[in-house]
Amino acid sequence: MAGWFITFEGVEGSGKTTQIRLAGEFLREKGFPVFMTQEPGGTPLGERIREILLNRGGFDISGEAEVFLFAAARAQHADAVIRPALEKGQVILCDRFSDATIAYQAYGRGLPLEAVREICRSASRGLSPRLTLLFDLPVEKGLERAFLRIAGREEANREDRFERENLDFHRRIREGYLTIAREEPGRVKIVDASRDIESTRIEVRAILSSFLGV
Ligand code: TYD
């Protein structure tokens, strides 16, 4: 496939959503055909699943049900959106992908790692990012930022089902992400996300420039 598949990952409040937007602007200025998308979401089906997963649904979702919902959204997204964009030669910047399922559902929720990996592989049919930027910071700091943002939203639009989990859950997720980064240092680049937006933006730019050769 001709394009580039790049993912942005991190714990709550890591600022990756701001950075993905800035990265998109930067790459467009450099003349790249950029396509930005997110998970869960990215397709009409994915957006519906996102509402179920992230809003206060008022009903329980078991860990197993949760992993399959994320996987269902991913299967549709990978086939209907990401593969076609790659074939068109686009640079895809995706807010979360399979690493999020490994970090949140396997490390965070405690579902068996190999089983979750297998679900991710079959959902994406082996599609994997060429580069992943992992925005890392202490979970306390990230959650503080995340709750400030959530407080500014209307009650009905609060996507806070994960933020409301306890600190240990978030610490396990951070550890999970850092483990993935240690296992795949060629693909996963850790970005220190505890700093201000501008310093992080400069580091992201440097990583993307060397990766895409600009
Ligand atoms: P995201 O939209 O990135 O939210 P935020 O901008 O607040 O980080 O992700 C939505 C939430 O879904 C986030 O709490 C992480 C969670 N998630 C999983 O648990 N598993 C997954 O596979 C994905 C893609 C997301």
Boltz pocket constraint, residues with backbone or C-beta under 6 A from the ligand:
constraints:
  - pocket:
      binder: B
      contacts: [[A, 10], [A, 11], [A, 12], [A, 13], [A, 17], [A, 38], [A, 39], [A, 40], [A, 54], [A, 70], [A, 95], [A, 96], [A, 97], [A, 98], [A, 100], [A, 101], [A, 102], [A, 104], [A, 105], [A, 159], [A, 162], [A, 163]]
      max_distance: 6.0
